[in-house]
Amino acid sequence: MRSVRDFLFVALLAVGCDKPTTATPPEPAGATQAEPTATPPEPAAVSTCDTRQAELSAQADLLAKPWSIEQHLGKNFPDGKVSWLMKQDPYETYVVKSGATNFGRCDDSGCYLFAAPTAVIESAVEKSRTGATHDAAVLGQALGLPAKNFEGPLRMMTLDLDAAGSCVRLPMESDPGVWKCATAEDKDCFKFGGYTSGNVPEVMVINAPVAQAVVTEIP
């Protein structure tokens, strides 16, 4: 939190000056001084970013100006919970069998994961249900992502950002896992600004711990 500046009043004493001094009139009775407005603390998910991710977050905020990750989280993730979906087979292979500690695509700087508000994911899954299973095309359309990403049994992961202590920022085109648009007409590809092509809010989560995620089966 940015500290409030103290104002230091220095009394100037004029020695040997023969000019009269002007007294400062007293404040009117009942007058009160306006209290300084404290700057609200940034979300914990932002303050936990390391130096490298903090730099990238600042770059993303500059590109998105006047929008920022703090505004994005406040508007679209008010409860601090994010969710994402994985196909069952990749989940078993890359998370369970490998004994992964973090979700996402990993490199030397961390593990990168796209996530959306939990309420949005839950709503999209519910609308896509067709009896005992789900419709991948309906789910993909709702989330602004290719339907093939949601074919077959799925796993939905939910994470409380504050409890997890993961770094969160606006996604960037240089992030691992980004599908870049080849032409201006391309759909279902990355669009900078914190929203999918289907206008679903998204964030980049760095080092989302497997141990703290709640996993739900989506047949």
Secondary structure, DSSP 8 states (H G I E B T S, - for coil): --------------SS--S---------TT-------------HHHHT--HHHHHHHHHHHHHHTT--HHHHHHHH-TT-EEEEEEEHHHHIIIIIITT-SEESEEETTEEEEEEEEHHHHHHHHHHHEETTEE-HHHHHHHHTS-GGGG-SSEEEEEEEHHHHT-EEE---TTSTT----SSTT--SS--TTTB-TT--B-EEEESEEGGG-EEEEE-
